[in-house]
Amino acid sequence: MKHVSEVHIVSYFSLPTDLASSMRDWPEFVEGEGYAVRLRSPESEESVDVAYVERDGEEAPYVRVRSTAGQELFERTLGAVTYALAAHSDNLMIYRWDP
């Protein structure tokens, strides 16, 4: 069974953040637009997906960063996503998700 690493980032998201454009020049970039990004490392076979997730009810939306391996690409992506989102918010809540 593959190890899956997942982090959720909750914020106000009042200003959109184009995460895909900030990672488009990465050699691991496969595809993306807006908050949605897909990356894959040719060396380690690690893949990372970033997605904006809306929730029903009064729960705030979040950005999910998920990796098949939780290796270097995951950590680098998580740092880049957090840094980009922080530019448009004064409040981010980041937590590990254990499905």
Helices and strands as residue ranges (DSSP letters): E 5-10, H 19-23, E 29-33, E 36-40, E 47-53, E 62-67, H 72-86, E 93-96
